[in-house]
Amino acid sequence: MTDTIRIIGARVHNLKDVSLEIPKNKITVFTGVSGSGKSSIVFDTIAVEAQRQLYGTFSWFIRNFLPKYERPHADAIENLTTPVIVDQKPVSGNARSTVGTMTDIMPMVRALFARQGDKPVSLFSFNDPKGMCPECDGLGRAVQPVLESMIDRTKSLNEGAILLPGYKVGSVNWQMYGSHEALDPDKRLLDYSEEELHTFLYGTGKVSVGGMFNMTYEGLYNRFVRNALKRETSEKTRESIKPFITEGICPVCDGARLSQEALAVTIDGRNIADYAGQQVTDLIEVLAGLGSPIADGARQALERVAEIGLGYLSLDRETSSLSGGEGQRLKLVKHLGSTLVGVTYIFDEPSTGLHPRDVGRLNTLLRALRDQGNTVLVVEHDPDVIAVADHVVDVGPRAGAHGGEIVFQGPVSELLTADTLTGQGLRRAGRIKDDVREPQGKLPIEGATLHNLKNVSVAIPTGVLTAVTGVAGSGKSSLIADVFMNTYPESVFVDQSAIGASSRSAPATYIGVMDPIRQLFAKANGVAPGLFSFNSDGACEECQGRGVIITEVAQMDPVTTHCETCDGRRFKESVLEHKLRGKSIADVLEMSAEEAVAFFTEKAIHAKLRALIHVGLGYLSMGQSLSSLSGGERQRIKLATQLHRTGSVYVLDEPTTGLHMSDVDTLLALLDRLVDQGNTVVVIEHNLDVIEQADWIIDLGPDGGKNGGEVVFTGTPRELLGFKGSLTGEHLRHSVA
């Protein structure tokens, strides 16, 4: 049978000899609790093997430039097709990468202006020397010295008026100014004449130092610009000058990034920077009125961006500022215009960051890909996305060692009656919280105007759980993650950004229990604590504490083999002979957090391990690599390290990301516990289960981009149910109906 993808005996991560057949040219959604093994099947088995086989068809010259994949642990993986993987990894890109360059729409706009002005296309690229602004090199931003930070006008030169590093009174650098015949070193800078101040900051010529030798004189301001800003400097120097500079909009191009020659070309009074700065939905209308083939091509590509709910973006938006969900949907745009068929599209929770209103648009796109003759595989928790599946594979029954099995496969209609956690979650009706807490006070935000916020003034109530809601682009993150956090910087902000940790970091090290555990082993055995670290003295000498040996040979895929010396346990045999209550250090690192809680009764260790269970990560093994965690798991492990606080303000950015319906209850119990301990909790959230159980809701909108940025509603969930002007309220009514 070649009309299915066949997997036989998959054993990647926690998979227990999994065998299944996935129908081709259908939408198959993989469901299951966090850590059940969904991603191990879809990404680490199917996607890895499909990429490995595809790359194997290229010459070695090309393969040396591509990622190298090891064959997944499975008896057989058959009938694969070319994969297109649309994941949630942050969109790579420096300051020169924008929405326009990433989606390949900007080249069409450049061609439009090149034809209009009869100029080369390269003139309209800020990444080309011919087109970039010479002042900011095409970045749109320029670093400017802050004069008032460089000098103290209330002091004289002899009193240390120059505040820059390296200009200590009497030093060689200081002598240039202290010895200048036109500058009185005992006179306060405040009392300098206009001419003296100009000489001090911008003058030129020669100066005699101590009557011994002449130096070429350069005003302090100009010298700082030349030495610190106009030449390559060390990291240490860049850090030392930070207090004396500010990064602002380039004064020459006014942030447009392009040369004046490029900006002089206009179409109906607008230049290319005006086009790039317009909201996508507005630019569609402008291009529709031009009636040229190039404009029509750009318009069609922009319509695809608008269709996936990103019409509020502009082409000049830097990709580094996009959320994971926005980045994933923009990657999708590149494929929507493709006429390729027979491709396997693989999505990682594409509903992340999407308001329920936008999930319907996403489903339309998934169906369109399938109807073109493609196979669509989706890892997802959202009931609305699960509902459009032709076939569902439910992985479980639970997480980690308690998962890794197929507990259901078949149509959605049968899943609704299945006795699995996903089936139970789909059958559950929404319930509105009526017993809301009374606020203890308020944290006001006044006149917020960042990005699309329209002079927003709103108060965050303290001592309660507040949900900040609204469609994508409505201004939620601008209001809370930016304005609120800048106004109240002592608040604890927990997002899904990567944890700065090496591949050797593990949950035990991150939550701070590894050192006390080593101390316990050392005390029980009368040896040094360093012996119980696989990064130090105790590491297996054969694999250097990795547990595996990675063989990388030119013109071959890497091969990871189990270390026979330590049997994959990372430590020397002599270290494993040292026991604590009958367990070796390797035994402890192989425990899940749940098992470790039962093993360690010591108060300091026990409390920190309980925090992992409270955030729903009891299935993580103590020695698992942090780099293997999903975005949602990263956020929750960060939260676990902050749970001991009281009287704090917690801000969580979409904490339900990556959470199964059954796990949302665990999260809600945790949020309630935090509030009951005297904390204030603010969540930026789309999940209706969380919104229903909040004490207070702040809904932004009414839509995204320039059509958002206003507070549409504030009040309790029950009040939102009866409010007619909110998209969130509309979907809340459907949820509890």
C-alpha positions as CSV (number, residue, x, y, z in Angstrom):
1,M,0.0,0.0,0.0
2,T,1.6,3.2,-1.1
3,D,-1.3,5.5,-0.2
4,T,-0.2,5.5,3.4
5,I,3.0,6.5,5.3
6,R,4.0,3.4,7.2
7,I,6.0,3.4,10.5
8,I,7.0,0.1,12.0
9,G,8.6,-0.2,15.5
10,A,9.4,3.4,16.2
11,R,11.5,3.8,19.4
12,V,12.5,7.5,19.4
13,H,12.6,9.1,22.9
14,N,9.6,7.6,24.8
15,L,7.9,5.8,21.9
16,K,7.2,2.2,22.7
17,D,7.7,0.2,19.5
18,V,5.0,2.3,17.8
19,S,3.6,1.1,14.4
20,L,1.0,3.0,12.5
21,E,-0.2,3.9,9.0
22,I,-1.0,7.6,8.1
23,P,-3.2,8.2,5.1
24,K,-1.7,10.4,2.3
25,N,-3.5,13.4,0.8
26,K,-5.4,13.9,4.0
27,I,-5.2,16.1,7.1
28,T,-4.0,14.0,10.0
29,V,-3.9,15.7,13.4
30,F,-1.7,14.2,16.2
31,T,-3.1,14.8,19.7
32,G,-2.2,13.9,23.2
33,V,-0.9,15.4,26.4
34,S,2.3,17.4,26.5
35,G,5.3,14.9,26.5
36,S,3.2,12.0,25.2
37,G,5.3,11.4,22.1
38,K,3.4,13.3,19.4
39,S,6.5,15.3,18.3
40,S,8.7,12.2,18.5
41,I,6.5,10.6,15.8
42,V,5.9,13.6,13.6
43,F,9.1,15.5,13.8
44,D,11.8,13.2,15.1
45,T,10.7,10.1,13.1
46,I,8.8,11.1,9.9
47,A,10.3,14.6,9.3
48,V,13.9,13.6,10.1
49,E,13.8,10.5,7.9
50,A,12.1,12.3,5.0
51,Q,14.7,15.0,5.1
52,R,17.5,12.5,5.5
53,Q,16.4,10.6,2.4
54,L,15.7,13.8,0.4
55,Y,19.2,15.2,1.2
56,G,20.7,11.8,0.3
57,T,19.7,12.5,-3.4
58,F,22.0,15.5,-3.5
59,S,25.7,15.5,-4.3
60,W,28.1,15.5,-1.4
61,F,29.2,19.0,-2.3
62,I,25.7,20.3,-1.6
63,R,25.1,18.0,1.3
64,N,28.1,19.5,3.1
65,F,26.1,22.8,3.3
66,L,22.9,21.1,4.7
67,P,22.0,19.8,8.1
68,K,23.0,16.2,8.7
69,Y,20.4,13.8,10.2
70,E,20.8,10.4,11.8
71,R,18.4,7.6,10.9
72,P,15.6,7.5,13.5
73,H,15.3,4.5,15.7
74,A,12.6,2.5,13.9
75,D,12.4,-0.9,12.1
76,A,10.9,0.7,9.0
77,I,9.6,4.1,7.7
78,E,8.1,3.7,4.3
79,N,6.3,5.7,1.5
80,L,7.6,9.1,2.5
81,T,7.2,12.1,0.2
82,T,9.2,15.4,0.1
83,P,8.7,17.2,3.4
84,V,8.0,20.9,4.1
85,I,8.4,21.5,7.8
86,V,6.7,24.6,9.2
87,D,7.8,24.8,12.8
88,Q,7.8,27.3,15.6
89,K,11.5,28.0,15.8
90,P,12.1,31.7,16.0
91,V,12.5,33.2,12.5
92,S,16.2,33.5,12.0
93,G,17.2,36.9,10.8
94,N,19.3,39.9,11.7
95,A,18.3,43.5,11.6
96,R,18.3,43.3,7.7
97,S,15.6,40.6,7.6
98,T,12.0,42.0,7.3
99,V,8.6,40.6,6.5
100,G,9.1,41.8,3.0
101,T,12.4,40.0,2.4
102,M,11.3,36.8,4.2
103,T,8.1,36.4,2.1
104,D,9.8,37.4,-1.2
105,I,7.2,40.2,-1.7
106,M,9.7,43.0,-1.4
107,P,11.6,42.1,-4.6
108,M,8.3,42.5,-6.6
109,V,7.8,46.0,-5.0
110,R,11.4,46.9,-5.9
111,A,10.8,45.8,-9.5
112,L,7.7,48.0,-9.6
113,F,9.7,51.1,-8.6
114,A,12.7,50.3,-10.8
115,R,10.4,50.2,-13.8
116,Q,8.7,53.5,-12.7
117,G,12.0,55.4,-12.3
118,D,13.9,53.6,-15.0
119,K,16.6,52.6,-12.5
120,P,18.4,49.3,-11.6
121,V,16.4,47.2,-9.1
122,S,19.5,47.1,-6.8
123,L,19.0,50.8,-6.1
124,F,15.8,50.0,-4.2
125,S,17.4,47.4,-1.9
126,F,18.7,48.5,1.5
127,N,20.9,45.4,1.6
128,D,22.8,46.5,-1.6
129,P,25.6,49.2,-1.3
130,K,24.0,51.0,-4.3
131,G,20.7,51.4,-2.5
132,M,21.4,51.6,1.2
133,C,21.5,54.9,3.1
134,P,25.2,55.8,3.4
135,E,24.7,57.1,7.0
136,C,23.2,54.0,8.6
137,D,24.3,51.4,6.0
138,G,20.7,50.4,5.4
139,L,19.7,49.7,9.0
140,G,17.4,52.7,9.4
141,R,18.9,53.3,12.8
142,A,22.0,55.4,13.8
143,V,23.9,55.5,17.0
144,Q,24.3,59.1,18.3
145,P,26.5,60.3,21.1
146,V,24.6,61.8,24.1
147,L,26.6,65.0,24.9
148,E,25.1,65.5,28.3
149,S,26.3,62.1,29.4
150,M,29.8,62.8,28.2
151,I,30.5,65.9,30.2
152,D,29.5,67.5,33.5
153,R,28.9,71.2,32.8
154,T,29.0,72.1,36.5
155,K,32.7,71.1,36.8
156,S,35.9,72.4,35.3
157,L,38.4,70.2,33.4
158,N,40.6,70.0,36.5
159,E,37.5,68.9,38.5
160,G,36.8,66.0,36.1
161,A,34.3,67.5,33.7
162,I,35.0,64.8,31.1
163,L,33.0,61.7,32.1
164,L,34.2,59.4,29.2
165,P,36.3,56.4,30.2
166,G,40.1,57.1,29.6
167,Y,39.9,60.8,30.3
168,K,41.0,60.8,34.0
169,V,42.4,64.2,35.1
170,G,46.1,64.3,34.2
171,S,45.9,61.4,31.7
172,V,47.3,61.6,28.2
173,N,43.8,61.9,26.6
174,W,42.9,64.6,29.2
175,Q,46.1,66.6,28.4
176,M,44.8,67.4,24.9
177,Y,42.1,69.5,26.5
178,G,43.6,70.5,29.8
179,S,46.7,71.9,28.0
180,H,44.9,73.7,25.2
181,E,45.8,77.4,25.4
182,A,42.2,78.5,24.5
183,L,40.6,76.4,27.3
184,D,40.9,77.4,31.0
185,P,41.1,74.1,33.0
186,D,39.8,75.8,36.1
187,K,36.8,77.3,34.5
188,R,33.4,75.5,34.7
189,L,32.0,74.4,31.4
190,L,28.8,76.3,32.2
191,D,30.8,79.5,32.0
192,Y,32.5,78.7,28.7
193,S,31.7,81.1,25.8
194,E,30.1,79.8,22.7
195,E,33.5,79.9,21.0
196,E,35.3,78.0,23.8
197,L,32.6,75.3,23.9
198,H,32.9,74.9,20.1
199,T,36.7,74.6,20.4
200,F,36.3,72.0,23.2
201,L,33.8,69.8,21.4
202,Y,34.4,70.3,17.7
203,G,37.7,72.2,17.3
204,T,40.8,71.2,15.2
205,G,44.5,72.2,15.0
206,K,47.5,71.6,17.1
207,V,48.0,71.7,20.9
208,S,51.3,71.8,22.9
209,V,51.4,69.3,25.7
210,G,53.6,70.4,28.6
211,G,55.8,72.4,26.2
212,M,57.4,69.1,25.2
213,F,55.5,68.0,22.0
214,N,52.6,69.0,19.8
215,M,49.5,66.8,19.3
216,T,46.9,67.0,16.6
217,Y,43.9,68.5,18.3
218,E,40.4,67.1,17.8
219,G,37.3,68.3,19.7
220,L,36.0,65.8,22.3
221,Y,32.7,65.1,20.5
222,N,34.3,64.5,17.1
223,R,37.1,62.4,18.7
224,F,34.6,60.2,20.5
225,V,32.6,59.7,17.3
226,R,35.7,58.8,15.3
227,N,37.2,56.4,17.9
228,A,34.2,54.8,19.4
229,L,31.5,54.9,16.7
230,K,33.2,54.9,13.3
231,R,35.6,52.1,13.7
232,E,35.4,48.4,14.8
233,T,35.8,48.1,18.6
234,S,36.1,45.3,21.1
235,E,33.1,44.0,23.0
236,K,34.6,45.5,26.2
237,T,34.8,48.9,24.6
238,R,31.3,48.7,23.2
239,E,30.0,47.9,26.7
240,S,32.0,50.8,28.3
241,I,30.5,53.4,25.9
242,K,26.9,52.3,26.2
243,P,26.0,55.0,28.8
244,F,27.2,57.7,26.4
245,I,25.2,56.8,23.3
246,T,21.7,56.4,22.1
247,E,20.3,54.4,19.2
248,G,17.7,56.4,17.3
249,I,16.2,56.8,13.8
250,C,18.7,57.6,11.2
251,P,18.6,61.4,10.7
252,V,19.4,61.2,7.0
253,C,16.9,58.6,5.7
254,D,14.5,59.0,8.6
255,G,14.4,55.2,9.2
256,A,13.6,54.4,5.5
257,R,17.0,52.6,5.2
258,L,17.5,53.7,1.5
259,S,19.5,56.4,-0.3
260,Q,17.9,59.7,-1.2
261,E,18.1,58.7,-4.9
262,A,15.9,55.7,-4.3
263,L,13.5,57.6,-2.1
264,A,13.0,60.3,-4.8
265,V,11.2,57.8,-7.1
266,T,7.5,57.9,-6.4
267,I,4.3,56.2,-7.7
268,D,1.2,58.4,-7.1
269,G,3.1,60.5,-4.6
270,R,4.4,57.5,-2.5
271,N,8.0,56.2,-2.4
272,I,9.1,52.6,-1.7
273,A,9.5,53.3,2.0
274,D,5.9,54.5,2.1
275,Y,4.8,51.2,0.5
276,A,6.9,49.1,2.9
277,G,5.6,51.0,5.9
278,Q,1.9,50.5,5.1
279,Q,-0.2,47.9,6.8
280,V,-0.6,44.8,4.5
281,T,-4.4,45.3,4.1
282,D,-3.9,49.0,3.0
283,L,-1.1,48.1,0.6
284,I,-3.4,45.5,-1.1
285,E,-5.8,48.4,-2.0
286,V,-3.0,50.6,-3.3
287,L,-1.6,47.9,-5.6
288,A,-5.0,47.0,-6.8
289,G,-5.4,50.4,-8.3
290,L,-2.1,50.2,-10.3
291,G,-3.2,47.5,-12.8
292,S,0.2,46.3,-13.8
293,P,1.3,42.6,-13.8
294,I,4.0,43.2,-11.2
295,A,1.6,45.0,-8.9
296,D,-0.9,42.2,-9.3
297,G,1.7,39.6,-8.4
298,A,2.6,41.5,-5.2
299,R,-1.0,42.0,-4.4
300,Q,-1.8,38.3,-4.6
301,A,1.1,37.4,-2.3
302,L,-0.1,40.1,0.2
303,E,-3.6,38.7,0.1
304,R,-2.2,35.4,1.2
305,V,-0.5,37.2,4.2
306,A,-3.9,38.8,5.0
307,E,-5.7,35.5,4.7
308,I,-3.7,33.9,7.5
309,G,-4.6,36.7,9.9
310,L,-1.4,38.8,9.5
311,G,-2.9,41.7,7.6
312,Y,-1.8,44.1,10.4
313,L,1.9,43.6,9.6
314,S,3.9,45.8,7.3
315,L,6.7,44.8,4.9
316,D,9.3,46.8,6.8
317,R,8.6,44.9,10.1
318,E,11.8,43.2,11.3
319,T,11.5,39.4,11.5
320,S,13.3,39.4,14.9
321,S,10.3,41.1,16.4
322,L,7.8,38.4,15.3
323,S,6.2,36.0,17.7
324,G,6.7,32.2,17.2
325,G,3.1,31.9,15.8
326,E,3.5,34.9,13.5
327,G,6.8,33.5,12.2
328,Q,5.3,30.1,11.5
329,R,2.4,31.6,9.6
330,L,4.7,33.7,7.5
331,K,6.7,30.6,6.6
332,L,3.4,29.1,5.5
333,V,2.8,32.0,3.1
334,K,5.8,31.0,1.0
335,H,4.2,27.6,0.4
336,L,0.6,28.8,-0.3
337,G,1.5,30.1,-3.7
338,S,3.3,26.9,-4.6
339,T,1.9,24.6,-7.3
340,L,3.8,21.6,-6.0
341,V,1.7,18.5,-5.3
342,G,2.4,15.3,-3.5
343,V,4.3,17.1,-0.7
344,T,4.0,16.3,3.0
345,Y,3.4,19.5,5.0
346,I,4.3,19.2,8.7
347,F,3.0,21.8,11.2
348,D,3.8,22.3,14.9
349,E,0.8,23.7,16.7
350,P,-0.1,26.3,13.9
351,S,-2.9,27.7,16.1
352,T,-0.3,29.1,18.6
353,G,-0.9,32.8,19.1
354,L,-4.2,32.7,17.2
355,H,-7.4,34.2,18.5
356,P,-10.4,31.7,18.0
357,R,-11.5,34.0,15.1
358,D,-8.3,33.4,13.2
359,V,-8.3,29.6,13.7
360,G,-11.1,29.4,11.1
361,R,-8.8,31.1,8.6
362,L,-6.0,28.7,9.4
363,N,-8.3,25.7,8.8
364,T,-9.2,27.0,5.4
365,L,-5.5,27.1,4.5
366,L,-4.9,23.6,5.8
367,R,-7.8,22.3,3.6
368,A,-6.4,24.2,0.6
369,L,-3.0,22.5,0.9
370,R,-4.8,19.1,1.2
371,D,-7.0,19.8,-1.8
372,Q,-4.0,20.5,-4.0
373,G,-3.0,16.9,-3.5
374,N,-0.7,17.1,-0.4
375,T,-0.5,15.3,2.9
376,V,-0.9,17.5,5.9
377,L,0.4,16.4,9.3
378,V,-0.4,18.7,12.3
379,V,0.6,18.4,15.9
380,E,-2.2,20.3,17.7
381,H,-4.2,20.8,20.9
382,D,-6.9,23.2,19.7
383,P,-10.3,21.5,19.4
384,D,-11.2,23.7,16.4
385,V,-8.2,22.5,14.4
386,I,-8.8,18.9,15.5
387,A,-12.3,19.2,14.1
388,V,-11.1,19.6,10.5
389,A,-9.0,16.5,10.6
390,D,-9.7,13.6,8.2
391,H,-7.8,11.3,10.5
392,V,-6.7,11.7,14.2
393,V,-3.8,9.9,15.9
394,D,-4.0,10.2,19.7
395,V,-0.8,9.5,21.6
396,G,-0.7,8.7,25.3
397,P,-2.1,7.6,27.6
398,R,-0.1,10.2,29.6
399,A,3.4,11.9,29.4
400,G,7.0,10.7,29.5
401,A,7.4,7.1,30.6
402,H,3.6,6.8,30.9
403,G,3.1,7.7,27.2
404,G,4.6,6.7,23.9
405,E,1.7,4.5,22.7
406,I,-1.1,5.0,20.2
407,V,-4.3,5.1,22.2
408,F,-6.6,6.0,19.4
409,Q,-6.6,6.4,15.6
410,G,-9.6,7.1,13.4
411,P,-12.0,9.9,12.4
412,V,-12.9,12.8,14.7
413,S,-16.4,11.6,15.2
414,E,-15.1,8.4,16.9
415,L,-12.6,10.4,19.0
416,L,-15.5,12.3,20.5
417,T,-16.7,9.1,22.1
418,A,-13.2,7.6,22.9
419,D,-12.1,7.0,26.5
420,T,-8.9,9.0,26.1
421,L,-7.9,12.3,27.7
422,T,-8.3,14.0,24.3
423,G,-11.8,12.5,23.9
424,Q,-12.8,13.6,27.4
425,G,-11.5,17.1,26.7
426,L,-13.4,17.5,23.5
427,R,-16.7,16.4,25.2
428,R,-16.2,19.0,28.0
429,A,-18.4,22.1,27.9
430,G,-17.1,25.5,28.9
431,R,-17.9,26.8,32.3
432,I,-17.9,30.5,33.3
433,K,-16.4,31.5,36.7
434,D,-19.0,33.4,38.8
435,D,-17.2,33.4,42.1
436,V,-14.6,36.0,41.1
437,R,-12.1,37.5,43.6
438,E,-12.3,41.1,44.6
439,P,-9.3,43.3,43.6
440,Q,-7.0,44.5,46.4
441,G,-5.8,47.5,44.5
442,K,-4.7,48.5,41.0
443,L,-1.6,49.1,38.8
444,P,-2.5,51.9,36.4
445,I,-1.2,52.3,32.8
446,E,-1.6,55.8,31.5
447,G,-1.7,57.1,27.9
448,A,0.1,54.1,26.3
449,T,0.9,54.9,22.6
450,L,3.5,52.2,21.8
451,H,3.1,50.6,18.3
452,N,-0.6,50.6,17.5
453,L,-1.9,51.5,21.0
454,K,-4.2,54.5,20.8
455,N,-3.5,56.5,24.0
456,V,-4.6,53.5,26.2
457,S,-5.2,54.1,29.9
458,V,-6.3,51.0,31.9
459,A,-5.7,49.6,35.3
460,I,-4.5,46.1,36.2
461,P,-6.3,44.9,39.3
462,T,-4.1,43.4,42.0
463,G,-4.6,40.2,44.0
464,V,-6.6,38.6,41.2
465,L,-6.1,36.6,37.9
466,T,-6.4,39.0,34.9
467,A,-6.6,37.7,31.3
468,V,-5.6,40.1,28.6
469,T,-7.3,39.1,25.3
470,G,-7.8,40.2,21.7
471,V,-7.1,39.1,18.2
472,A,-3.5,38.8,16.9
473,G,-2.1,42.3,16.4
474,S,-4.6,44.0,18.7
475,G,-1.9,45.3,21.0
476,K,-1.9,42.8,23.9
477,S,1.9,42.3,23.9
478,S,2.6,46.0,23.4
479,L,0.4,46.9,26.3
480,I,1.6,44.2,28.8
481,A,5.0,42.8,27.7
482,D,6.3,46.2,26.8
483,V,4.4,49.2,28.5
484,F,3.3,47.4,31.7
485,M,6.7,45.7,32.2
486,N,8.6,49.0,31.7
487,T,6.2,50.8,34.1
488,Y,6.5,48.0,36.7
489,P,9.9,46.4,36.1
490,E,9.9,44.5,39.4
491,S,7.2,42.2,37.9
492,V,8.2,38.6,37.0
493,F,7.8,38.1,33.2
494,V,7.7,34.5,32.1
495,D,7.7,34.0,28.3
496,Q,8.7,31.2,25.9
497,S,12.1,32.5,24.8
498,A,15.0,30.0,24.7
499,I,16.8,29.2,27.9
500,G,20.4,30.2,27.7
501,A,21.8,26.8,28.5
502,S,24.2,24.3,26.9
503,S,23.2,20.8,25.6
504,R,24.5,19.5,29.0
505,S,22.1,21.5,31.1
506,A,19.2,19.6,32.5
507,P,16.0,20.3,34.6
508,A,17.9,19.3,37.8
509,T,20.6,22.0,37.1
510,Y,18.1,24.6,36.0
511,I,15.9,24.5,39.1
512,G,18.9,24.4,41.4
513,V,18.7,20.9,42.9
514,M,21.8,19.4,41.3
515,D,24.4,20.9,43.7
516,P,22.5,19.9,46.9
517,I,22.1,16.4,45.4
518,R,25.8,16.1,44.7
519,Q,26.5,17.3,48.3
520,L,24.2,14.5,49.6
521,F,26.1,11.9,47.6
522,A,29.4,13.3,48.6
523,K,28.5,13.3,52.3
524,A,27.1,9.8,52.2
525,N,30.2,8.4,50.6
526,G,33.0,10.6,52.0
527,V,34.2,11.8,48.6
528,A,34.3,15.1,46.7
529,P,31.0,16.5,45.2
530,G,32.7,17.1,41.8
531,L,32.8,13.3,41.4
532,F,29.0,13.4,40.8
533,S,29.1,15.7,37.8
534,F,29.2,14.4,34.2
535,N,30.8,17.7,33.3
536,S,33.7,17.2,35.7
537,D,35.7,14.6,37.5
538,G,33.0,11.9,37.3
539,A,32.5,11.9,33.6
540,C,33.0,8.8,31.5
541,E,36.3,9.2,29.8
542,E,35.2,7.5,26.6
543,C,32.2,9.8,25.8
544,Q,33.2,12.8,28.0
545,G,29.9,12.5,30.0
546,R,27.6,12.6,27.0
547,G,26.4,9.0,27.2
548,V,26.7,8.7,23.4
549,I,29.6,8.8,21.0
550,I,28.9,11.0,17.9
551,T,31.0,10.1,14.9
552,E,31.1,12.7,12.2
553,V,33.1,11.8,9.1
554,A,33.3,13.9,6.0
555,Q,30.8,12.8,3.3
556,M,28.8,10.7,5.8
557,D,25.7,11.3,7.9
558,P,26.6,11.6,11.6
559,V,26.3,8.4,13.5
560,T,25.4,8.5,17.2
561,T,26.2,5.3,19.0
562,H,25.5,4.2,22.6
563,C,28.6,4.5,24.7
564,E,29.5,0.9,25.6
565,T,32.0,1.9,28.4
566,C,29.4,3.6,30.6
567,D,26.3,2.0,29.0
568,G,25.0,5.5,28.2
569,R,24.9,6.5,31.8
570,R,27.5,9.3,31.4
571,F,29.6,8.5,34.6
572,K,32.7,6.4,35.3
573,E,31.9,2.9,36.7
574,S,33.7,3.8,40.0
575,V,31.3,6.8,40.5
576,L,28.2,4.6,40.1
577,E,29.4,2.4,42.9
578,H,28.7,5.3,45.3
579,K,25.1,5.1,46.4
580,L,22.6,7.2,48.2
581,R,19.7,5.2,49.8
582,G,20.5,2.4,47.3
583,K,20.5,4.7,44.2
584,S,23.5,5.9,42.1
585,I,23.8,9.4,40.7
586,A,22.8,8.0,37.2
587,D,19.7,6.3,38.7
588,V,18.7,9.7,40.2
589,L,19.2,11.6,36.9
590,E,17.0,8.9,35.1
591,M,14.1,9.5,37.5
592,S,11.2,11.6,36.5
593,A,10.4,14.6,38.7
594,E,7.5,12.6,40.2
595,E,9.8,9.8,41.1
596,A,12.4,12.2,42.5
597,V,9.9,13.9,44.8
598,A,9.2,10.6,46.4
599,F,12.9,9.8,46.7
600,F,14.2,13.1,48.2
601,T,12.7,14.1,51.5
602,E,15.2,16.8,52.1
603,K,13.3,20.1,52.4
604,A,15.3,22.3,50.0
605,I,15.3,19.7,47.2
606,H,11.8,18.4,47.8
607,A,10.2,21.9,47.5
608,K,11.9,22.7,44.2
609,L,10.9,19.3,42.7
610,R,7.3,19.9,43.8
611,A,7.4,23.1,41.8
612,L,8.0,21.1,38.6
613,I,5.0,19.0,39.4
614,H,2.9,22.1,40.1
615,V,3.6,23.5,36.7
616,G,2.7,20.1,35.0
617,L,6.3,18.9,34.3
618,G,6.3,15.9,36.6
619,Y,7.1,13.7,33.6
620,L,10.4,15.4,32.8
621,S,13.5,13.3,33.6
622,M,16.0,15.0,35.9
623,G,18.8,14.6,33.4
624,Q,17.0,15.4,30.2
625,S,18.7,18.0,28.0
626,L,17.0,21.4,28.3
627,S,17.5,21.9,24.5
628,S,14.9,19.2,23.9
629,L,12.1,21.1,25.7
630,S,9.2,22.7,23.7
631,G,8.4,26.4,24.0
632,G,5.6,25.7,26.5
633,E,7.8,23.4,28.6
634,R,10.5,26.1,28.7
635,Q,8.0,28.7,29.9
636,R,6.7,26.4,32.6
637,I,10.2,25.4,33.9
638,K,11.0,29.1,34.2
639,L,7.8,29.6,36.1
640,A,8.8,26.7,38.4
641,T,11.8,28.6,39.6
642,Q,9.6,31.6,40.6
643,L,6.8,29.9,42.5
644,H,8.3,30.6,45.9
645,R,7.5,34.4,45.7
646,T,4.6,36.1,47.5
647,G,3.3,39.6,47.0
648,S,4.7,39.6,43.4
649,V,3.2,40.4,40.1
650,Y,3.5,37.6,37.5
651,V,3.1,38.2,33.8
652,L,2.7,35.1,31.6
653,D,2.7,35.3,27.8
654,E,0.3,32.6,26.5
655,P,1.1,29.9,29.2
656,T,-1.3,27.4,27.5
657,T,1.0,27.1,24.5
658,G,1.8,23.4,24.0
659,L,-0.7,22.3,26.7
660,H,-3.3,19.6,26.2
661,M,-6.9,20.3,27.3
662,S,-6.4,18.1,30.4
663,D,-3.2,20.0,31.3
664,V,-5.0,23.4,31.2
665,D,-6.7,22.4,34.5
666,T,-3.3,21.9,36.1
667,L,-2.2,25.3,34.9
668,L,-5.4,27.0,36.2
669,A,-4.9,25.3,39.6
670,L,-1.3,26.7,39.6
671,L,-2.5,30.2,38.7
672,D,-5.2,30.1,41.4
673,R,-2.6,28.9,43.9
674,L,-0.3,31.9,43.0
675,V,-3.2,34.4,43.5
676,D,-4.3,32.7,46.7
677,Q,-0.7,33.2,48.0
678,G,-1.1,36.9,47.7
679,N,0.3,37.4,44.2
680,T,-1.1,39.3,41.2
681,V,-1.2,37.2,38.0
682,V,-1.7,38.6,34.5
683,V,-1.9,36.3,31.5
684,I,-1.9,37.2,27.8
685,E,-4.1,34.4,26.5
686,H,-6.4,33.2,23.7
687,N,-7.4,29.9,25.4
688,L,-11.1,30.1,26.2
689,D,-10.8,27.7,29.2
690,V,-8.4,30.2,30.9
691,I,-10.5,33.3,29.9
692,E,-13.6,31.6,31.4
693,Q,-11.8,31.1,34.7
694,A,-10.2,34.6,35.1
695,D,-11.4,37.1,37.7
696,W,-11.0,40.0,35.3
697,I,-10.7,40.4,31.5
698,I,-9.1,43.2,29.5
699,D,-10.1,42.8,25.9
700,L,-8.2,44.7,23.2
701,G,-9.2,45.3,19.6
702,P,-11.6,45.6,17.9
703,D,-9.2,44.1,15.3
704,G,-5.5,44.0,14.6
705,G,-3.0,46.6,13.4
706,K,-4.3,50.1,12.8
707,N,-7.8,48.7,13.5
708,G,-6.8,47.6,17.0
709,G,-5.0,49.3,19.9
710,E,-8.1,50.1,21.9
711,V,-9.6,48.7,25.1
712,V,-12.8,47.1,23.9
713,F,-14.0,45.7,27.2
714,T,-13.0,45.4,30.9
715,G,-14.9,43.3,33.4
716,T,-15.7,39.8,34.6
717,P,-16.1,36.7,32.3
718,R,-19.9,36.7,33.0
719,E,-20.1,40.4,31.9
720,L,-18.1,39.7,28.7
721,L,-20.7,37.0,27.8
722,G,-23.4,39.6,27.5
723,F,-21.1,42.2,25.7
724,K,-21.8,42.5,22.0
725,G,-18.9,44.5,20.6
726,S,-16.1,41.9,21.3
727,L,-14.8,39.1,19.1
728,T,-13.6,37.3,22.3
729,G,-17.0,37.6,23.8
730,E,-18.6,36.2,20.6
731,H,-16.4,33.0,20.8
732,L,-16.9,32.8,24.6
733,R,-20.6,32.5,24.0
734,H,-20.1,29.6,21.5
735,S,-17.8,27.9,24.0
736,V,-20.3,27.7,26.8
737,A,-23.4,27.2,24.6
